[in-house]
Amino acid sequence: MNFALAWTIYALNAAVIETPASTELPLPPSGVALMEIDRMKNALPRAGARLISRFRSVTAGRSPRRPGRAFAPHGFQWRALSLLVVPALFTLVAGCMGDQANDVIAKVNGNPLQREEFDNRVASLLIQNDLTVEDASPATLQQARSAVLESMIGQALMYDAAKAAGTEVSPDEVELELSFARARYASREEFQQELERRGITEESYKNNLAHELVIQKYVENELTSDIALSDDEVRAYYDANPTEFHREPSVQLRQIVVKVDRGASEEQVNQARTAAERARERVRTGQEFADVAREVSDDGSAANGGLVGDVTLEELVSPLREAVVDLPIGELSPVLRSRFGFHVLRVEARQDAKSLTFADAEEMIRQQLLEERKQAARDRWLRQLRAEARVEILDPELMGGGAG
């Protein structure tokens, strides 16, 4: 069964913050940090962007990655649940301070949402955006709190409905999905360190993963099991979207990134530059790039030995783009500065431009369009649940904060 894998829980623990154009949240260091993600998201439809991601793997001679395994969780973007639902019937209970004192921020059909879980999810979401509760602006903090509240309400409604329908998952199913998350890292200790960095315990992660698996199983087995797609529809999509199946020339990169935080002092910048220069020298004098990247890099690709994968020149931020154009395969770039920090790059391979034939793309398109239809069915289901729900907001600071 195609359950949500690995870091799916961040769809619930950390919905994407939608910010105004004038508000810049820095991309966290990750295997995709060197790409202009904001530009790509605006330029491509959601389905097309995912198809192109799979196309990269096909044209590079690799099988498509399963979501959440190739990059760290902050590299995996998911729509905030607040974008999927319609307003519910909210009862704003300003006088219910007794429940607030007992650390209940809201009730969903009478079931409490705990403040501790809410606070942890807000902190985790901000960490993904390289922020903390202390340094986030009031507007950004409010957006994070609203997104997390909406996420928790949506999860509670869907989980309760799925359980009421008799849906269960076994401990083995949960352990299997948890193993996919751990496999993303070099060791279990490294996985634990990432959870700790995000302020999440493994028990909490596992519990939320189990909840999401119940929801996913219900969606797969009960809600969308009869969804079908004809051959003509698949072909029509291919014919109508030729640019989605054309791949520009690309390079396969490894990188070492020494992060520079916003507002870093001159001394901190110089220390980061020196660390990057030392890392480059270690590789130049014979140490394995992958070993140095695992040890030094602040990037999410570090666990993969710095391997980012295939990117086009247009996807690279400046000055990385300029450095890669003529960089011979196997040679190191100089230390480069971007808005993320200092980079050392090595080109592993180059791929010529290529167009995917319908025969090669057919199954990929079919699966993607089926996923789109299943997601639409899930969205409709959630809207129905929300329309029938009674949600009580018990924390005055959350009243009118975007959850309804």
Protein Blocks (a to p, Z undefined) as FASTA:
>chain_A
ZZdehjlmmmmmmccddddfklccdddddfklmpcfklmmmmpcfklmmmmmmmmmmmno
pacddehklpcfklpccddfklmpccddddddfklmmlmmnopabdeehiacdfklmmmm
mmmmmmmnopafklpcfklmmmmmmmmmmmmmmmmmmmmmmmmnopacdfklmmmmmmmm
mmmpmbfklmmmmmmmnopafklmmmmmmmmmmmmmmmmmmmmmmgccdfklmmmmmmmm
mmlmcccdddddddddddddehiafklmmmmmmmmmmmmmmmmnopafklmmmmmpmcfk
lmnnopabjcdfklpccfklmmmmmmcghiacdddddfkbccddddfbdcddddddfklm
mmmmmmmmmmmmmmmmmmmmmmmmmmmpccddfbfklgonopZZ
